[in-house]
Amino acid sequence: MIEAFAYDEDSRHLRVYLTNGQRREYEGVPKGVVVGLTMAESPGVFYMKAIRGKYPPRP
């Protein structure tokens, strides 16, 4: 599900690249959440539970 992601700590902007070629961008994501994504046994499950729908998408 997740191919890669990039995070800007200053703006708290998270960009998630999915294996289907889509890109999702979120604003206001705390660094701790990104650390959790990095450490998750299943980043896809973590993304679905802790990020998607929890933070405003960036157009």
C-alpha positions as CSV (number, residue, x, y, z in Angstrom):
1,M,0.0,0.0,0.0
2,I,2.7,2.6,1.0
3,E,5.7,2.8,-1.4
4,A,7.4,5.8,0.3
5,F,6.7,8.9,2.3
6,A,8.3,12.3,2.9
7,Y,7.9,14.6,5.9
8,D,8.7,18.2,6.5
9,E,9.1,18.8,10.2
10,D,8.9,22.6,10.0
11,S,5.5,22.7,8.2
12,R,4.3,19.3,9.6
13,H,3.4,18.3,6.0
14,L,3.4,14.6,5.2
15,R,3.4,13.3,1.6
16,V,2.5,9.6,1.2
17,Y,3.2,7.7,-2.1
18,L,1.0,4.7,-2.6
19,T,1.9,1.6,-4.6
20,N,-1.0,2.3,-7.0
21,G,0.8,5.5,-8.1
22,Q,-1.4,7.9,-6.1
23,R,0.0,10.5,-3.8
24,R,-1.7,11.7,-0.6
25,E,-0.7,14.8,1.3
26,Y,-1.6,15.8,4.8
27,E,-1.1,18.9,6.9
28,G,-0.6,19.3,10.6
29,V,0.9,15.8,11.2
30,P,2.9,15.7,14.4
31,K,6.5,14.3,14.2
32,G,5.5,11.5,16.7
33,V,2.9,10.2,14.2
34,V,5.5,10.0,11.5
35,V,7.9,8.2,13.9
36,G,5.1,5.7,14.5
37,L,4.7,5.2,10.8
38,T,8.4,4.6,10.4
39,M,8.5,2.1,13.2
40,A,5.2,0.3,12.4
41,E,5.3,-3.4,11.6
42,S,2.7,-2.7,8.9
43,P,3.0,0.9,7.7
44,G,-0.2,0.5,5.6
45,V,-2.3,-0.5,8.7
46,F,-0.8,2.3,10.7
47,Y,-1.6,4.8,7.9
48,M,-5.2,3.6,7.7
49,K,-5.7,3.8,11.5
50,A,-3.6,6.8,12.5
51,I,-3.3,9.2,9.5
52,R,-6.0,8.7,6.9
53,G,-9.1,10.7,7.9
54,K,-7.4,12.1,11.0
55,Y,-5.5,15.0,9.4
56,P,-6.7,17.5,6.8
57,P,-5.7,16.5,3.2
58,R,-3.7,19.0,1.3
59,P,-5.0,19.7,-2.2
